[in-house]
Amino acid sequence: MVAGAFIMPVSSKWWSRRKLSVAAVAALISMQFMPALAEGEIANASSEMPSEKPPVEFDAVYKPAITGAKKALQEKLDKLTKTDGDAASEAASKLAACEFAEEDFKSAALHLNQALKLLSDKAPNHNAKLVGLHKHLGDCEIIEGRVAPAIQHYETAAKFLPKLDPKSPLRKKVLRGLGDAYLREKNYTKAIETFKSLYDYQKETNDPSIGWTAVSLRDAYEQMGQKKEADRFFDISSDAFRPLVKNAGFHKQDHNVSQVSLDLWEALEVEPESAPAISWEPPDGKKPWAILLCIHGMGLHKSAYEAFGKAMSRRGVTVFALDVRGFGSWCKLDRPKVNFELAESDISHVAAMLKGGLPDVPIFLLGESMGGAIALQSAISCKDAVGVISSVPAADRYNGTKTKMKVAWKVIMGSKNDYDITKDVIEKVSHDERLVDEWKKDREARFKLGTDELIKFDAFMKNTKEKCQKLDKPVLIVQGGADPLVKPSSTIELYDAIRTKDKTLILMGFKEHLIFENEQFFPMMLEGVTNWLRAHSGLDSAPPWMQKELPVKIQSSVENTNSAN
């Protein structure tokens, strides 16, 4: 059987996940270590199966396939090491790919180094294999946080690029890894030089992922204080992403994958197909009367607002949702890192872009949980945002001390493994097991974060209350009274700290943690949000606290009452 010939319906949401993808499984099965499983469960997958779910239980295929592949490759490596160095080198590389897929990066690096030693100068495609091995070693190092050795491997790989075909896909992978490593090292000059080379290559090859390179150039120039160049590359990235962003919620496409990569390394390096933003616009091309710029909560991503975005767009509001740095489409091979400073910069840039296109339409920020805190803090510096809707933005959480102690212990013990927030956060979002289970199965979500990220997250959330003392824009705060994660009293304290007098607090006793995301909103909430937006968009009469005089109807009512008395 040829594993690459089966047809499997896969949604874009499922396919774009880097690790544990169907491409990785196909590559493993293509080694023919598990032909019975392949023929019995995958080859017969019907094209009529729902595209939102894989046709078989994913772990049931992936885990046995990895185990079988590793065993067979190790046997092959042991057998060929003394007789055929090049074949043994290839086996060692494939074994490293299996270990990389299992996130055993130490073992993967050991076998990659072994593959380098076994590779002879006369091996077919010697230079390409040399580039690939050093690139993968760089990936192992960068994931473990060792930036300097990662750069050494990426630079070594880059030295051999001139010997490859000018359009070799390895060029993009190496330059991307090297540029990201320079960014982490804060060597912005070299990062710009590297990303410009990548940008030129992508222009020549019409690479659709050029938008990501433009974003990296924007980041590097911004860090160097070169605002003009930063803005220029932001505009370039916006133009590149626009076809993927506009009304994506209404035009969700599924992919019938008839051919998948049979190389496991290549399968593991599948790039996100989506842009770091998504929008839902009013139907029939109608001009919106308001714009909502939405920021998701911890572990989630932009598509968590899909149902809400569609509902509000039908009410005449354009909804634009972003992936926070470190989540969603930012999750790439070298692993994402949460970055609140760049997230705030993204919000300001996107708001400016939206304002430029619709200068007379007011822009509001909306965020939930972590996103609620980001929205509040960003509103202070985002000059184009006229107001904020923030759901459960407070830092004080139930059993929060216990979670902090677990993170602190990992730091003390020097553990470099990521911390899984599933039990401490995800499972406490709701008492609804169905909702929690759906969230945990979301392949776009990210639940493992580094201890350094969690420490930054805690500090950022705590800083919200102090920063809100400078916030002088209209604010609507929303909190669920039955929230099992964030303490309502903490949100009330944050509300009291907000400087503006134009602030409203809605406390719903029956609601849990999520209010707007993952279809947790309800009609009355939509009505309340719509009315608040209209009042602050100039469509309805201004709220009483913003009026110099009472509306005519209310004034007449007051006068009549006084006369009667």
C-alpha positions, 0 to 999 in steps of 0.5 A, spaced: 500 500 500 502 507 498 500 511 504 500 517 501 495 515 496 489 515 501 484 521 501 482 524 508 477 530 509 480 534 514 478 541 516 483 547 515 482 548 523 485 541 524 490 540 519 494 547 521 496 544 527 503 543 527 504 537 531 500 530 531 498 532 524 495 527 519 501 528 515 505 526 521 501 519 522 501 518 514 509 519 514 509 514 520 505 509 516 508 510 510 514 506 513 509 500 513 511 499 520 503 498 521 500 496 514 494 493 518 492 499 521 493 503 515 489 499 511 483 497 516 482 504 519 485 510 514 485 507 507 478 506 508 476 513 510 470 515 507 470 522 504 463 523 506 465 523 514 464 529 517 470 534 516 470 537 523 473 531 526 478 526 524 475 519 521 479 515 527 481 517 534 487 520 533 491 518 539 489 511 537 493 511 530 499 516 532 501 513 539 502 506 536 505 508 529 510 512 533 512 506 538 512 501 532 516 506 527 521 508 533 522 500 534 523 498 527 528 504 526 532 503 532 533 496 529 535 498 522 540 503 525 543 498 529 544 493 523 546 498 518 551 502 522 557 498 521 555 496 513 552 502 510 553 509 514 549 513 509 543 508 510 544 508 517 544 516 517 538 516 514 535 511 519 538 516 525 535 522 522 528 519 522 528 516 529 530 523 531 524 525 527 519 520 531 523 523 538 522 530 536 514 529 535 514 526 542 517 532 544 523 528 547 528 533 544 534 530 548 534 524 544 532 527 538 539 531 538 543 525 540 540 521 534 541 528 529 548 528 531 549 521 530 546 522 523 551 527 522 557 523 523 555 517 519 553 521 513 559 521 508 561 526 503 558 521 497 551 520 500 546 522 495 543 529 496 549 530 501 548 538 502 541 538 502 541 532 508 547 536 511 543 543 511 537 539 514 540 536 520 543 542 522 537 545 521 533 540 526 539 541 531 537 548 531 530 547 532 532 542 538 536 547 541 531 553 541 526 549 543 530 548 550 531 555 550 539 554 548 539 560 543 547 561 542 548 553 540 541 554 536 544 560 532 551 556 531 547 550 527 542 555 523 548 559 521 552 552 519 546 550 515 545 557 512 553 556 509 551 550 505 544 554 502 548 557 496 550 549 494 542 548 493 537 549 488 535 557 489 528 555 490 529 549 495 524 549 500 530 548 505 532 556 504 525 558 507 526 553 513 533 555 515 532 563 514 526 563 518 529 559 524 535 563 524 531 570 523 527 567 529 533 565 533 536 572 532 530 576 535 530 572 541 538 574 542 535 581 541 540 581 535 535 585 531 541 588 525 542 580 524 535 579 524 533 584 519 538 582 514 536 574 515 529 576 514 530 581 508 533 575 505 527 570 506 523 576 504 526 576 497 526 569 496 519 569 498 517 574 493 521 571 487 517 564 489 510 567 490 510 564 497 503 565 501 507 565 507 510 572 506 506 575 511 509 572 517 516 574 514 513 581 514 511 581 521 518 579 523 521 585 520 516 589 523 518 587 530 525 587 529 524 595 526 520 596 532 525 594 537 530 598 534 525 604 534 525 605 526 517 606 526 517 608 519 520 601 517 516 598 522 509 601 519 511 599 512 512 592 513 506 592 518 502 594 511 505 589 507 503 584 512 496 586 512 496 586 505 499 579 505 494 576 510 487 580 507 485 574 503 485 570 509 482 575 514 476 578 511 470 574 513 473 568 514 468 566 519 463 565 513 467 562 508 470 557 512 474 552 507 475 544 508 481 541 505 481 534 502 488 532 502 489 527 497 497 527 498 500 528 504 508 528 505 511 522 507 517 525 510 516 526 518 520 532 518 517 535 513 510 533 516 512 536 523 514 543 520 507 544 516 506 552 517 499 555 519 495 556 514 491 561 517 493 569 518 494 571 525 487 575 525 480 573 522 474 578 521 466 578 520 463 583 517 456 586 516 452 582 510 451 585 503 457 589 504 454 594 508 458 599 512 459 597 519 456 602 524 462 600 529 468 595 530 470 591 535 477 588 536 477 582 540 482 579 544 482 572 546 483 568 553 489 564 556 490 558 551 485 560 546 485 563 539 482 568 535 476 563 532 474 562 539 470 569 537 467 566 531 460 565 533 460 571 537 463 575 531 457 572 526 452 574 531 455 581 532 456 582 524 449 581 523 447 587 527 451 591 523 458 591 527 465 589 524 468 584 528 476 583 528 479 578 532 487 577 533 491 571 536 495 574 542 503 573 541 504 566 543 497 563 541 493 560 535 497 561 529 503 564 532 504 557 534 510 555 530 516 550 530 520 553 534 515 554 539 511 560 541 512 565 547 507 569 550 509 577 549 504 582 552 508 588 549 508 585 542 500 584 543 499 591 545 503 593 539 499 589 534 492 592 537 495 599 536 497 597 529 491 593 527 486 599 530 490 604 526 489 600 520 482 599 521 481 607 522 485 608 516 480 604 512 473 607 516 475 613 519 468 615 521 467 608 524 468 608 532 473 602 534 472 598 541 476 593 544 473 587 547 477 582 551 476 576 555 480 573 561 487 574 559 484 578 553 480 582 558 486 585 561 490 586 555 484 590 552 484 594 558 491 596 558 492 596 551 486 602 551 490 606 555 495 607 549 491 605 543 489 612 541 484 609 535 480 605 540 474 609 543 472 604 549 473 597 552 469 591 553 472 587 558 470 580 561 473 577 567 479 581 567 481 580 574 488 577 577 485 574 583 483 566 582 481 561 586 486 556 588 491 561 585 496 560 590 497 553 589 498 554 582 503 559 583 507 554 588 507 549 583 510 553 578 515 556 583 517 549 585 519 547 577 523 554 577 527 552 583 528 545 581 530 548 574 525 544 570 525 546 563 519 542 561 513 546 560 507 547 565 500 544 563 495 549 565 489 544 563 488 542 570 489 548 574 485 553 569 482 549 563 478 544 567 476 550 572 473 554 567 466 551 567 462 545 571 459 544 564 464 537 562 462 538 555 464 545 554 471 543 558 472 537 553 471 541 547 476 546 549 481 540 551 480 537 544 481 544 540 487 543 536 488 550 535 489 551 543 495 551 547 495 549 554 503 548 555 507 554 557 513 555 560 514 557 567 517 564 565 511 565 561 506 564 566 510 568 571 510 574 566 502 572 565 501 573 573 505 579 573 501 582 567 495 580 570 496 584 577 499 590 573 492 591 570 489 594 576 494 599 577 494 601 570 487 602 570 487 608 574 490 611 568 484 609 563 479 615 561 475 611 556 468 608 556 469 601 559 464 596 560 466 590 565 462 583 565 463 578 570 460 571 571 457 570 578 458 563 578 465 563 575 469 558 578 476 561 576 476 568 577 473 571 584 468 576 582 470 580 588 477 581 584 473 584 578 469 589 582 475 591 585 478 592 579 472 596 576 473 601 582 480 602 580 478 604 573 479 612 572 473 614 568 466 615 570 463 612 564 464 605 566 459 600 567 459 593 571 454 587 569 454 582 574 451 575 572 449 571 577 448 564 573 454 565 568 461 562 569 468 564 566 466 565 559 461 570 557 463 571 549 468 566 547 466 559 545 459 560 544 457 562 551 454 568 550 446 569 550 441 574 547 440 578 552 448 579 553 448 581 545 442 586 546 446 589 552 453 590 548 449 592 542 446 598 546 452 600 550 456 600 543 450 604 540 450 609 546 458 610 545 457 610 537 453 616 537 447 612 534 443 613 540 442 619 545 448 619 549 448 616 556 445 620 562 452 621 565 455 624 559 449 629 558 449 636 560 441 636 560 436 631 561 433 628 554 426 632 552 422 626 554 425 625 561 425 633 562 418 633 561 416 627 566 420 630 571 417 637 570 410 633 570 412 630 577 414 636 580 407 640 578 403 634 581 407 634 588 
